[in-house]
Amino acid sequence: MNRIILLLACLSLPAISARAEKIDLGAGKSLHLVLPEAWTATDVAAPDGAPVMGKTARFVTKSGSNDAVLITVLPVPDERFNDVESLKALAGEAMEQFASGSVEGKTDLKEFKIGGVTGYYATFTDANLVGKPSIKEDYKTVTSCFAYLGEHVLVTATVFSDDVAGKTYAEGMRIVKSLSLDLPKNSL
């Protein structure tokens, strides 16, 4: 009887809706991701005079919570980051900028899977913001992610949040982990 009640309760839960998003990389390549219905894409303002090196997309919650995901896709000239040790070294070096002002004080790289490949991430907590109220777009935590998807495509993603234990942070990480590379179809 309890199993039937549990089953009925689960079936009556609203479905978590999400939609597929696509970032066109040119030459028939695109990056695909799954965006929860509670999130939306926003414009990314580039600094004046900054060179455009890749494609960048920014996603925020529709509720206006202090959470965001920034995804940058960079073309790389060769396949050196196909080697996980090279990718790990790049990620560690790039993330050092966050370590000095963080509660953690160091970069603690963790491995994750994305689009069938290995990536690396680390989370940093801003020591100056701990215990203080939330300030819009001044995030208490940053999770920096690096993955090489192959075909000369390096992805960096940053999940910004005030609460790494919160639902929106978990959704942000799911967005990053949903990334996949779509290649042009070969015509014979």
Backbone as CSV, one residue per row, in Angstrom:
resi,resn,N_x,N_y,N_z,CA_x,CA_y,CA_z,C_x,C_y,C_z
1,MET,0.819,-1.194,0.000,0.000,0.000,0.000,0.864,1.260,0.000
2,ASN,1.910,1.278,0.841,2.787,2.443,0.903,3.492,2.681,-0.433
3,ARG,3.849,1.588,-1.126,4.499,1.721,-2.427,3.562,2.364,-3.437
4,ILE,2.293,2.010,-3.399,1.312,2.593,-4.324,1.162,4.079,-4.048
5,ILE,1.076,4.451,-2.777,0.950,5.867,-2.419,2.191,6.635,-2.858
6,LEU,3.380,6.058,-2.635,4.618,6.698,-3.049,4.666,6.856,-4.565
7,LEU,4.268,5.830,-5.299,4.252,5.890,-6.749,3.305,6.977,-7.236
8,LEU,2.114,7.037,-6.676,1.154,8.069,-7.064,1.673,9.471,-6.735
9,ALA,2.327,9.606,-5.610,2.890,10.907,-5.230,3.961,11.328,-6.221
10,CYS,4.812,10.388,-6.612,5.875,10.703,-7.572,5.305,11.076,-8.938
11,LEU,4.272,10.371,-9.356,3.665,10.655,-10.654,2.964,12.009,-10.676
12,SER,2.528,12.471,-9.523,1.823,13.746,-9.490,2.760,14.942,-9.376
13,LEU,4.071,14.674,-9.150,5.028,15.778,-9.087,5.139,16.429,-10.459
14,PRO,5.252,17.747,-10.499,5.423,18.389,-11.799,6.761,17.982,-12.412
15,ALA,6.764,17.790,-13.677,7.991,17.410,-14.364,8.953,18.594,-14.368
16,ILE,10.224,18.295,-14.200,11.231,19.345,-14.287,11.431,19.614,-15.759
17,SER,11.068,20.820,-16.169,11.196,21.073,-17.588,12.489,21.800,-17.896
18,ALA,12.991,21.480,-19.054,14.242,22.043,-19.520,14.158,22.148,-21.033
19,ARG,15.047,22.921,-21.579,15.071,23.040,-23.029,16.518,22.967,-23.525
20,ALA,16.661,22.522,-24.739,17.985,22.433,-25.343,18.394,23.801,-25.863
21,GLU,19.643,24.143,-25.656,20.222,25.383,-26.168,21.394,25.002,-27.061
22,LYS,21.690,25.871,-27.993,22.767,25.613,-28.943,23.621,26.872,-29.064
23,ILE,24.938,26.690,-29.017,25.883,27.773,-29.261,26.589,27.433,-30.561
24,ASP,26.352,28.226,-31.592,26.943,27.983,-32.909,28.421,28.364,-32.877
25,LEU,29.283,27.429,-33.238,30.722,27.663,-33.235,31.273,27.903,-34.628
26,GLY,30.416,27.863,-35.633,30.858,28.038,-37.014,31.399,26.741,-37.592
27,ALA,31.561,26.711,-38.893,32.083,25.552,-39.627,31.304,24.278,-39.314
28,GLY,30.024,24.418,-39.001,29.177,23.267,-38.735,29.252,22.717,-37.322
29,LYS,30.149,23.255,-36.489,30.268,22.807,-35.102,29.310,23.604,-34.224
30,SER,28.786,22.945,-33.200,27.961,23.657,-32.218,28.100,22.968,-30.870
31,LEU,27.864,23.765,-29.839,27.874,23.263,-28.475,26.433,23.205,-28.018
32,HIS,26.031,22.074,-27.466,24.666,21.905,-26.997,24.668,21.789,-25.478
33,LEU,23.587,22.286,-24.867,23.434,22.188,-23.427,21.960,22.123,-23.090
34,VAL,21.680,21.668,-21.885,20.303,21.596,-21.404,20.132,22.696,-20.369
35,LEU,19.187,23.593,-20.627,18.934,24.735,-19.758,17.615,24.528,-19.024
36,PRO,17.651,24.491,-17.682,16.397,24.348,-16.942,15.448,25.501,-17.264
37,GLU,14.175,25.248,-17.183,13.152,26.248,-17.494,13.279,27.485,-16.607
38,ALA,13.854,27.335,-15.420,13.997,28.454,-14.487,15.181,29.358,-14.832
39,TRP,15.903,29.038,-15.910,17.079,29.807,-16.330,16.845,30.429,-17.695
40,THR,17.599,31.490,-17.982,17.503,32.155,-19.278,18.881,32.644,-19.718
41,ALA,19.052,32.816,-21.011,20.299,33.359,-21.554,20.262,34.878,-21.439
42,THR,21.422,35.473,-21.228,21.538,36.930,-21.175,22.659,37.366,-22.088
43,ASP,22.710,38.644,-22.341,23.804,39.192,-23.145,25.089,39.196,-22.332
44,VAL,26.181,39.038,-23.028,27.493,39.100,-22.397,28.184,40.327,-22.946
45,ALA,28.445,41.275,-22.077,29.117,42.500,-22.501,30.621,42.285,-22.479
46,ALA,31.250,42.469,-23.628,32.705,42.346,-23.705,33.321,43.698,-23.366
47,PRO,34.448,43.691,-22.684,35.124,44.958,-22.402,35.473,45.674,-23.701
48,ASP,35.393,47.003,-23.687,35.721,47.786,-24.879,37.128,47.461,-25.372
49,GLY,37.228,47.207,-26.658,38.516,46.941,-27.280,39.069,45.553,-27.035
50,ALA,38.335,44.711,-26.326,38.820,43.356,-26.043,38.731,42.509,-27.306
51,PRO,39.784,41.735,-27.597,39.722,40.861,-28.770,38.738,39.716,-28.535
52,VAL,38.051,39.336,-29.581,37.112,38.223,-29.488,37.888,36.957,-29.829
53,MET,38.024,36.067,-28.844,38.830,34.871,-29.044,37.983,33.623,-29.184
54,GLY,36.755,33.660,-28.764,35.891,32.493,-28.817,34.447,32.933,-28.697
55,LYS,33.626,32.043,-28.255,32.206,32.336,-28.037,31.929,32.266,-26.546
56,THR,31.128,33.213,-26.064,30.765,33.230,-24.652,29.252,33.342,-24.525
57,ALA,28.708,32.569,-23.590,27.276,32.619,-23.294,27.118,32.723,-21.780
58,ARG,26.116,33.492,-21.361,25.855,33.670,-19.930,24.397,33.315,-19.666
59,PHE,24.181,32.577,-18.584,22.843,32.155,-18.201,22.601,32.560,-16.749
60,VAL,21.387,33.039,-16.471,20.999,33.455,-15.126,19.619,32.892,-14.821
61,THR,19.253,32.941,-13.549,17.931,32.458,-13.175,16.885,33.524,-13.500
62,LYS,15.722,33.084,-13.880,14.614,34.011,-14.150,14.126,34.671,-12.871
63,SER,14.353,34.022,-11.729,13.898,34.558,-10.447,14.747,35.734,-9.977
64,GLY,15.921,35.908,-10.592,16.802,36.987,-10.185,17.704,36.628,-9.017
65,SER,17.766,35.337,-8.670,18.665,34.922,-7.592,20.098,35.254,-7.994
66,ASN,20.968,35.289,-7.035,22.363,35.644,-7.294,23.149,34.412,-7.739
67,ASP,22.775,33.893,-8.911,23.411,32.721,-9.498,23.567,32.965,-10.990
68,ALA,24.661,32.487,-11.559,24.888,32.638,-13.001,25.849,31.546,-13.468
69,VAL,25.794,31.269,-14.765,26.734,30.345,-15.398,27.293,31.064,-16.620
70,LEU,28.613,31.095,-16.705,29.298,31.703,-17.842,30.062,30.603,-18.558
71,ILE,29.785,30.428,-19.845,30.447,29.388,-20.637,31.208,30.067,-21.762
72,THR,32.499,29.749,-21.851,33.331,30.283,-22.926,33.917,29.114,-23.702
73,VAL,33.785,29.184,-25.006,34.298,28.152,-25.893,35.477,28.756,-26.648
74,LEU,36.633,28.132,-26.494,37.850,28.642,-27.109,38.391,27.662,-28.136
75,PRO,38.720,28.161,-29.326,39.389,27.283,-30.286,40.856,27.137,-29.880
76,VAL,41.384,25.936,-29.963,42.798,25.704,-29.686,43.432,25.098,-30.932
77,PRO,44.696,25.431,-31.193,45.306,25.046,-32.470,45.647,23.571,-32.614
78,ASP,45.726,22.852,-31.501,46.108,21.445,-31.604,45.352,20.617,-30.569
79,GLU,45.707,19.362,-30.469,44.983,18.434,-29.599,45.701,18.189,-28.264
80,ARG,46.596,19.098,-27.841,47.390,18.844,-26.628,46.542,18.633,-25.376
81,PHE,45.346,19.262,-25.312,44.521,19.120,-24.122,43.676,17.851,-24.134
82,ASN,43.852,17.036,-25.169,43.270,15.700,-25.183,43.945,14.849,-24.112
83,ASP,45.176,15.215,-23.782,45.923,14.575,-22.704,45.423,15.160,-21.384
84,VAL,44.847,14.312,-20.510,44.226,14.820,-19.283,45.219,15.501,-18.353
85,GLU,46.476,15.097,-18.368,47.476,15.751,-17.511,47.745,17.182,-17.988
86,SER,47.768,17.392,-19.298,47.946,18.752,-19.832,46.745,19.620,-19.488
87,LEU,45.555,19.055,-19.600,44.339,19.791,-19.260,44.314,20.125,-17.772
88,LYS,44.680,19.164,-16.958,44.712,19.367,-15.504,45.704,20.476,-15.135
89,ALA,46.865,20.487,-15.774,47.869,21.528,-15.517,47.340,22.904,-15.924
90,LEU,46.682,22.982,-17.083,46.091,24.247,-17.534,45.037,24.721,-16.551
91,ALA,44.142,23.835,-16.145,43.068,24.198,-15.217,43.648,24.689,-13.897
92,GLY,44.604,23.954,-13.353,45.213,24.345,-12.082,45.872,25.702,-12.145
93,GLU,46.601,25.949,-13.215,47.278,27.245,-13.374,46.268,28.379,-13.536
94,ALA,45.239,28.161,-14.334,44.232,29.206,-14.569,43.438,29.523,-13.308
95,MET,43.230,28.532,-12.453,42.408,28.728,-11.262,43.175,29.339,-10.093
96,GLU,44.487,29.392,-10.170,45.283,29.958,-9.081,44.856,31.375,-8.730
97,GLN,44.323,32.108,-9.696,43.886,33.483,-9.453,42.816,33.572,-8.370
98,PHE,42.036,32.505,-8.174,40.955,32.510,-7.191,41.421,32.060,-5.802
99,ALA,42.510,31.334,-5.729,42.929,30.697,-4.485,43.336,31.691,-3.401
100,SER,44.077,32.728,-3.748,44.646,33.604,-2.720,43.593,34.332,-1.875
101,GLY,42.495,34.739,-2.451,41.466,35.447,-1.688,40.342,34.554,-1.204
102,SER,40.571,33.242,-1.305,39.497,32.313,-0.963,39.661,31.739,0.433
103,VAL,38.559,31.254,0.968,38.579,30.534,2.245,39.456,29.293,2.110
104,GLU,39.383,28.628,0.966,40.134,27.390,0.737,41.642,27.635,0.719
105,GLY,42.075,28.771,0.170,43.490,29.118,0.123,44.317,28.311,-0.854
106,LYS,43.697,27.397,-1.558,44.414,26.569,-2.534,43.415,26.063,-3.572
107,THR,43.954,25.529,-4.649,43.132,24.949,-5.701,43.039,23.449,-5.482
108,ASP,41.839,22.975,-5.210,41.592,21.556,-5.001,40.829,21.025,-6.217
109,LEU,41.588,20.598,-7.244,40.971,20.133,-8.487,40.225,18.822,-8.286
110,LYS,39.033,18.788,-8.870,38.230,17.565,-8.879,37.934,17.219,-10.334
111,GLU,37.834,15.931,-10.595,37.560,15.439,-11.942,36.051,15.277,-12.126
112,PHE,35.560,15.551,-13.342,34.166,15.279,-13.676,34.077,14.905,-15.144
113,LYS,32.966,14.298,-15.514,32.741,13.885,-16.903,31.777,14.864,-17.556
114,ILE,32.104,15.227,-18.775,31.289,16.162,-19.543,31.385,15.752,-21.015
115,GLY,30.261,15.578,-21.646,30.260,15.207,-23.062,31.125,14.001,-23.379
116,GLY,31.243,13.059,-22.438,32.031,11.855,-22.677,33.529,12.024,-22.459
117,VAL,33.970,13.192,-21.990,35.395,13.414,-21.734,35.603,13.833,-20.276
118,THR,36.849,13.833,-19.859,37.194,14.232,-18.505,37.431,15.735,-18.455
119,GLY,36.881,16.358,-17.419,37.123,17.772,-17.165,37.570,17.939,-15.725
120,TYR,37.938,19.168,-15.377,38.381,19.467,-14.015,37.678,20.717,-13.519
121,TYR,37.399,20.730,-12.215,36.780,21.906,-11.615,37.279,22.087,-10.193
122,ALA,37.121,23.302,-9.700,37.424,23.611,-8.306,36.483,24.725,-7.877
123,THR,36.109,24.702,-6.602,35.214,25.721,-6.044,35.986,26.568,-5.051
124,PHE,35.727,27.870,-5.109,36.390,28.828,-4.233,35.338,29.691,-3.548
125,THR,35.546,29.956,-2.268,34.645,30.799,-1.485,35.364,32.103,-1.176
126,ASP,34.755,33.233,-1.534,35.356,34.547,-1.306,35.384,34.836,0.194
127,ALA,36.571,34.907,0.763,36.730,35.114,2.203,36.114,36.437,2.667
128,ASN,36.099,37.436,1.806,35.550,38.754,2.170,34.028,38.783,2.228
129,LEU,33.367,37.769,1.669,31.904,37.783,1.610,31.236,36.791,2.562
130,VAL,32.021,35.973,3.226,31.459,34.982,4.148,30.731,35.703,5.287
131,GLY,29.500,35.265,5.546,28.708,35.822,6.638,28.064,37.170,6.339
132,LYS,28.232,37.652,5.130,27.647,38.939,4.746,26.412,38.704,3.885
133,PRO,25.518,39.689,3.828,24.333,39.531,2.982,24.723,39.471,1.507
134,SER,23.838,38.883,0.733,24.049,38.743,-0.702,24.063,40.113,-1.379
135,ILE,25.010,40.293,-2.289,25.107,41.519,-3.091,25.010,41.086,-4.549
136,LYS,24.066,41.647,-5.276,23.836,41.253,-6.663,25.129,41.280,-7.471
137,GLU,25.424,40.172,-8.126,26.569,39.953,-8.999,27.921,40.088,-8.302
138,ASP,27.924,39.947,-6.979,29.155,39.830,-6.205,29.007,38.502,-5.465
139,TYR,29.457,37.442,-6.097,29.141,36.087,-5.689,30.050,35.578,-4.576
140,LYS,29.486,34.843,-3.653,30.255,34.287,-2.541,31.110,33.107,-2.980
141,THR,30.656,32.374,-3.993,31.426,31.231,-4.480,31.555,31.277,-5.994
142,VAL,32.623,30.696,-6.458,32.843,30.528,-7.888,33.376,29.112,-8.084
143,THR,32.767,28.406,-9.020,33.264,27.089,-9.406,33.756,27.213,-10.838
144,SER,35.042,27.010,-11.014,35.676,27.132,-12.324,35.862,25.739,-12.908
145,CYS,35.463,25.567,-14.175,35.499,24.258,-14.834,36.251,24.347,-16.160
146,PHE,37.004,23.321,-16.481,37.712,23.233,-17.760,37.470,21.850,-18.354
147,ALA,37.188,21.812,-19.656,37.048,20.536,-20.360,37.481,20.716,-21.803
148,TYR,38.181,19.747,-22.323,38.542,19.734,-23.735,37.632,18.726,-24.411
149,LEU,36.778,19.213,-25.316,35.784,18.350,-25.948,36.283,17.679,-27.220
150,GLY,37.530,17.946,-27.610,38.071,17.402,-28.847,37.818,18.366,-29.991
151,GLU,38.312,18.000,-31.156,38.084,18.811,-32.365,38.489,20.274,-32.169
152,HIS,39.555,20.498,-31.394,40.105,21.843,-31.154,39.170,22.744,-30.356
153,VAL,38.331,22.169,-29.499,37.358,22.943,-28.720,37.623,22.777,-27.215
154,LEU,38.034,23.882,-26.589,38.240,23.937,-25.147,37.094,24.741,-24.541
155,VAL,36.489,24.208,-23.495,35.383,24.893,-22.822,35.827,25.269,-21.416
156,THR,35.593,26.530,-21.075,35.735,26.947,-19.682,34.345,27.372,-19.242
157,ALA,33.981,26.970,-18.065,32.667,27.339,-17.540,32.850,27.778,-16.097
158,THR,32.079,28.775,-15.701,32.137,29.268,-14.333,30.725,29.314,-13.780
159,VAL,30.543,28.687,-12.635,29.249,28.714,-11.958,29.401,29.646,-10.758
160,PHE,28.637,30.729,-10.777,28.658,31.727,-9.708,27.438,31.520,-8.815
161,SER,27.632,31.607,-7.500,26.512,31.414,-6.587,26.856,31.971,-5.208
162,ASP,25.839,32.101,-4.396,26.050,32.444,-2.992,25.921,31.222,-2.099
163,ASP,25.458,30.088,-2.664,25.194,28.907,-1.848,25.468,27.635,-2.642
164,VAL,26.625,27.014,-2.411,26.952,25.786,-3.148,26.103,24.599,-2.731
165,ALA,25.356,24.746,-1.646,24.453,23.675,-1.223,23.037,23.909,-1.751
166,GLY,22.837,24.998,-2.477,21.504,25.360,-2.933,21.082,24.699,-4.237
167,LYS,19.790,24.755,-4.490,19.190,24.161,-5.688,19.704,24.824,-6.964
168,THR,19.835,26.153,-6.975,20.245,26.833,-8.203,21.707,26.544,-8.536
169,TYR,22.545,26.376,-7.519,23.929,25.989,-7.780,23.956,24.604,-8.437
170,ALA,23.181,23.676,-7.898,23.111,22.321,-8.465,22.627,22.384,-9.918
171,GLU,21.646,23.234,-10.202,21.169,23.394,-11.583,22.277,23.958,-12.469
172,GLY,23.033,24.919,-11.949,24.144,25.492,-12.711,25.182,24.438,-13.068
173,MET,25.508,23.586,-12.124,26.466,22.508,-12.403,25.888,21.513,-13.412
174,ARG,24.584,21.251,-13.350,23.959,20.350,-14.340,24.023,20.961,-15.735
175,ILE,23.885,22.284,-15.825,24.015,22.946,-17.129,25.401,22.648,-17.698
176,VAL,26.439,22.849,-16.893,27.813,22.611,-17.343,27.997,21.147,-17.739
177,LYS,27.515,20.234,-16.931,27.702,18.814,-17.206,26.878,18.318,-18.393
178,SER,25.919,19.138,-18.847,25.112,18.741,-20.007,25.768,19.114,-21.332
179,LEU,26.866,19.842,-21.307,27.513,20.302,-22.543,27.953,19.135,-23.415
180,SER,27.717,19.288,-24.713,28.204,18.303,-25.674,28.506,19.006,-26.988
181,LEU,29.466,18.470,-27.694,29.904,19.033,-28.964,29.220,18.294,-30.105
182,ASP,28.652,19.067,-31.028,28.017,18.489,-32.218,28.871,18.885,-33.417
183,LEU,29.246,17.907,-34.214,30.117,18.133,-35.363,29.323,18.076,-36.660
184,PRO,29.858,18.694,-37.720,29.136,18.644,-39.000,29.038,17.214,-39.510
185,LYS,27.965,16.957,-40.184,27.756,15.636,-40.785,28.633,15.516,-42.030
186,ASN,29.314,14.386,-42.133,30.136,14.157,-43.323,29.247,13.767,-44.480
187,SER,29.473,14.395,-45.603,28.700,14.008,-46.797,29.596,13.165,-47.696
188,LEU,29.080,12.048,-48.110,29.863,11.136,-48.970,29.468,11.271,-50.396
